[in-house]
Amino acid sequence: MSAPWPLDEQLCFALYSANMAMQRTYKPMLDRLGLTYPQYLALLALWEEDGRTIGAIAQRLGLESSTVTPLVKRLEASGMVVRERDPQDERQVRVRLTPTGDELRNQCGCLAEEVTARSGMTVERLCGIRDDIRGLRRVLDQGPDQGGAA
């Protein structure tokens, strides 16, 4: 059995530390809007498709419903969203944007542009990195029993 690679040679650490740096970059911008990074991601999911269920938001973000519920409750307390039981299935809770939450979309439009500018990379380069990471996630999500890498 061989020794583990040094930390700086670990892909997992590179991804983890890049994620932490990304969150630190977004934090002051989101603080001005009164949002946390997970709340911002939940809003992005709702801006894509308003009226998603808690479960659908969780699935879209790759989180557990039990993680999404408290952050949606905080968004509701701040007036960004409302939660309502689905009339077709009372077990489902749908989340809908309020006018305040919908308006926030316009204020968040420039965040990705600011992050792109801070990176010093072209949009094309960043899109290539994003696509590579998506491909890695797809393979890892498949797992070893479903054709993914061992």
URMO-V288638 format. One record per residue. PSI is psi in degrees with one decimal (* if undefined). Layout:
psi
PSI
PSI
//
This chain:
psi
134.2
161.3
152.2
151.6
154.3
153.9
-45.9
-10.8
-1.1
124.9
-41.5
-38.6
-37.5
-43.9
-43.9
-48.9
-32.9
-39.8
-43.5
-41.3
-37.9
-45.0
-38.6
-34.6
-42.5
-29.0
-52.7
-33.7
-42.4
-33.3
-40.5
-27.0
-3.9
29.7
149.5
165.8
-46.1
-36.3
-40.3
-43.7
-40.1
-41.4
-40.6
-41.8
-39.4
-32.4
-29.5
-44.0
101.2
149.4
15.3
154.6
163.2
-45.0
-39.1
-37.4
-45.6
-45.1
-43.5
-35.9
-4.6
33.4
172.1
149.1
-35.4
-20.2
-36.6
-37.0
-50.2
-35.0
-32.3
-37.2
-39.3
-37.6
-37.2
-42.4
-28.9
2.6
13.4
-32.5
165.3
146.9
138.6
146.6
138.8
122.2
-24.5
-26.0
97.4
-18.9
-20.9
137.7
121.0
145.2
125.3
142.1
141.8
169.9
-35.8
-45.4
-37.1
-40.2
-32.6
-25.8
-42.4
-37.6
-24.4
-6.7
-31.3
-2.2
-46.6
-35.7
-39.7
-40.5
-41.1
-45.7
-42.2
-29.9
-27.1
8.7
160.2
159.4
-39.2
-42.7
-45.2
-38.6
-36.5
-43.5
-46.6
-45.5
-38.6
-42.7
-40.0
-43.4
-42.4
-44.2
-42.9
-45.9
-45.1
-36.3
-27.5
-34.6
165.0
-25.9
-6.4
24.4
1.2
172.9
147.3
*
//
